[in-house]
Amino acid sequence: MDSRMMTELLGEFIGTMILVLLGDGVVAGNVLKKTKSEGTGWLLITFGWGLAVTIAVFASGYLSPAHLNPAVTLGMAIAGETPWSAVVPYILSQIAGGIAGAILVWLHYKPHFNETKDSELILAVFATGPAIRDTISNLISEIIGTMILVFGLLAFGRATFADSLNPIVVGMLIVSIGMSLGGTTGYAINPARDLGPRIAHQILPISNKGDSDWGYAWIPFIGPLIGGALAAVLYLLIP
């Protein structure tokens, strides 16, 4: 593996770590007990995640393409924007970054995790879950949300935004998806954002934690990959 690829993998790791630290952090502030931001609601969560993506892309974009999302990496490879040889290494780096970011959230909010007795709220800091558990509907929600994300990213590549504006527009796209489509499954739209923190939830000695809900975990992993692939195919079909 050459030095350039190592730099890109570091960028994907750091960017995803920051994304999860700030994104899961805003959820933690909302749902854990005795934080100063407890109960501030869905609006803050959607803005927090949008800003998390923006900051993560700015922070890692000088090192790598800043995909920070296996569905984006897969979509970009299908669209011919990323070499296939980079797909698996990128995804592994992104998942590792997700684990690291989630561990930092736990360290930051540890006293508040200790004060929180509801295991479902604790899991919600780390991983997504459906409002209504329905396998087909939940899968479709993740596919649609990720299609919008990846198609938007590919379309933005044709736009005339200055490079410095791209992360801001991407953050706005995340906010829009969260507000409009996120209420069904919590809009993972990113396998690394869900799987990495879910692994962290499994392995960390968190007070009062319950099950990591591995029975649901395949939906926020497979759904976004399908959505990213479909978005890339649609993008290629449009002249």
C-alpha positions in Angstrom: 0.0 0.0 0.0 1.5 3.3 -1.1 1.9 6.4 1.1 -0.9 8.2 -0.8 -3.4 5.5 0.0 -2.3 5.5 3.7 -3.0 9.2 3.8 -6.4 8.8 2.3 -7.3 6.0 4.8 -6.2 8.2 7.6 -8.4 11.0 6.2 -11.4 8.6 6.1 -10.7 7.4 9.6 -10.3 10.9 11.1 -13.3 12.4 9.2 -15.6 9.6 10.2 -14.4 9.8 13.8 -15.2 13.5 13.9 -18.5 13.0 12.2 -19.6 10.4 14.8 -18.2 12.3 17.7 -20.2 15.4 16.9 -23.2 13.6 15.5 -23.6 11.1 18.2 -22.6 13.8 20.6 -25.7 15.9 19.8 -27.9 12.9 20.3 -26.2 12.2 23.7 -26.8 15.8 24.8 -30.5 15.4 23.9 -31.3 12.0 25.5 -28.9 11.5 28.4 -29.9 12.6 31.9 -28.8 15.9 33.5 -27.0 17.4 30.4 -27.6 21.1 29.8 -29.1 20.2 26.4 -31.4 17.4 27.6 -34.7 17.3 25.7 -33.9 20.0 23.1 -35.4 17.8 20.4 -35.3 16.6 16.8 -34.6 20.0 15.3 -31.3 20.3 17.1 -30.4 16.7 16.3 -30.9 17.3 12.5 -28.9 20.5 12.6 -26.2 18.9 14.8 -25.8 16.1 12.3 -25.6 18.4 9.4 -23.0 20.5 11.1 -21.1 17.3 12.1 -20.9 16.3 8.4 -19.8 19.7 7.3 -17.0 20.0 9.9 -15.9 16.4 9.3 -15.6 17.0 5.5 -13.7 20.3 6.1 -11.4 18.6 8.6 -10.5 15.5 6.4 -10.9 16.8 2.9 -7.2 17.7 2.5 -6.3 14.1 3.3 -8.9 12.1 1.3 -12.0 12.5 -0.8 -13.9 12.7 2.6 -16.5 10.1 1.7 -16.9 9.2 5.4 -19.6 6.7 4.4 -19.4 3.3 2.8 -22.6 4.0 0.7 -20.9 7.1 -0.7 -17.7 5.1 -1.5 -19.7 2.4 -3.2 -21.7 4.9 -5.2 -18.6 6.8 -6.3 -17.0 3.6 -7.4 -20.0 2.6 -9.5 -20.1 6.1 -11.0 -16.4 5.9 -11.9 -15.3 8.6 -9.4 -13.3 6.3 -7.1 -11.1 3.3 -8.0 -12.6 -0.1 -6.9 -9.3 -1.0 -5.3 -10.0 1.7 -2.7 -13.5 0.6 -1.8 -12.8 -2.0 0.9 -9.9 -0.1 2.5 -12.0 3.0 2.7 -15.0 1.2 4.2 -12.8 -0.5 6.9 -11.2 2.9 7.8 -14.7 4.5 8.0 -16.0 1.8 10.3 -12.9 2.1 12.5 -13.4 5.8 12.7 -17.0 5.3 13.7 -15.9 3.0 16.6 -13.4 5.6 17.7 -15.8 8.5 17.5 -18.4 6.6 19.6 -15.8 5.8 22.2 -15.0 9.5 22.5 -18.7 10.3 23.0 -18.9 7.8 25.8 -15.8 9.2 27.5 -17.1 12.8 27.1 -20.6 12.0 28.5 -19.7 9.2 30.9 -21.3 10.7 34.1 -24.5 11.2 32.1 -24.5 7.7 30.8 -24.2 6.6 34.5 -27.2 8.8 35.4 -29.4 7.3 32.5 -31.3 4.2 33.4 -33.2 3.7 30.1 -31.2 1.2 28.0 -33.1 2.3 24.8 -32.0 5.9 25.2 -28.4 4.7 25.8 -28.5 2.7 22.6 -30.0 5.6 20.7 -26.8 7.6 21.3 -24.8 5.0 19.3 -27.1 3.5 16.8 -30.3 4.1 14.8 -33.6 2.3 15.4 -37.0 2.4 13.8 -40.0 4.4 15.1 -42.2 1.5 14.0 -40.4 -1.8 13.5 -41.3 -3.0 10.0 -38.5 -4.7 8.1 -39.5 -3.8 4.6 -40.6 -0.3 5.4 -37.5 0.4 7.4 -35.2 -0.9 4.6 -37.0 1.2 2.1 -36.6 4.3 4.2 -32.8 3.8 4.4 -32.6 3.1 0.7 -34.6 6.3 -0.2 -32.7 8.5 2.2 -29.3 7.3 0.9 -30.4 7.6 -2.7 -31.1 11.2 -2.1 -27.7 11.7 -0.4 -25.5 10.0 -2.9 -27.4 11.3 -6.0 -27.1 14.8 -4.5 -23.4 14.4 -3.9 -22.9 13.2 -7.5 -25.0 16.0 -8.8 -23.1 18.6 -6.7 -19.9 17.4 -8.5 -21.4 18.8 -11.7 -22.3 22.1 -10.1 -20.2 25.3 -10.0 -19.8 25.6 -6.3 -16.5 26.8 -5.0 -14.7 23.9 -3.3 -15.0 25.7 0.0 -18.8 25.7 -0.3 -19.2 22.0 -1.0 -19.1 20.8 2.6 -21.6 23.4 3.6 -24.0 22.3 0.9 -23.5 18.7 1.9 -24.3 19.6 5.5 -27.5 21.3 4.3 -28.4 18.1 2.4 -28.0 16.1 5.6 -30.2 18.5 7.5 -32.9 18.3 4.8 -32.8 14.5 4.7 -33.1 14.4 8.5 -36.0 16.8 8.7 -37.9 15.3 5.8 -37.1 11.6 5.9 -35.4 10.8 9.2 -38.4 10.3 11.4 -38.9 6.7 10.4 -35.6 5.1 11.1 -33.4 7.8 12.5 -31.8 8.1 9.0 -28.5 6.2 9.3 -27.9 6.7 5.6 -24.3 5.6 6.4 -23.3 2.0 7.4 -20.2 3.3 9.2 -22.2 5.8 11.3 -24.4 3.0 12.6 -22.2 -0.2 12.6 -19.1 1.5 14.1 -20.9 3.0 17.1 -23.0 -0.2 17.5 -19.8 -2.2 17.9 -18.6 0.4 20.5 -21.9 0.0 22.4 -21.4 -3.7 22.4 -17.9 -3.6 23.8 -17.9 -0.6 26.1 -18.6 -1.1 29.9 -21.6 1.3 29.8 -23.7 1.5 32.9 -27.3 0.3 32.4 -26.8 -0.6 28.7 -29.0 -3.3 27.3 -28.9 -5.2 24.0 -27.2 -3.7 21.0 -30.1 -4.8 18.7 -28.1 -6.8 16.2 -31.3 -8.1 14.8 -32.0 -4.7 13.3 -28.4 -3.8 12.5 -28.3 -5.2 9.0 -31.0 -2.7 7.8 -28.9 0.5 8.4 -25.9 -1.3 6.8 -27.5 -3.0 3.7 -30.1 -0.3 3.0 -27.7 2.6 2.5 -25.4 0.4 0.3 -28.4 -0.4 -1.9 -29.4 3.2 -1.9 -26.0 4.4 -2.8 -25.7 1.9 -5.7 -29.1 2.8 -7.1 -28.2 6.5 -6.9 -25.0 5.9 -8.9 -26.9 3.9 -11.5 -29.5 6.6 -11.9 -26.8 9.2 -12.2 -25.1 7.3 -15.0 -28.4 6.9 -16.9 -28.9 10.6 -17.0 -27.0 12.3 -19.9 
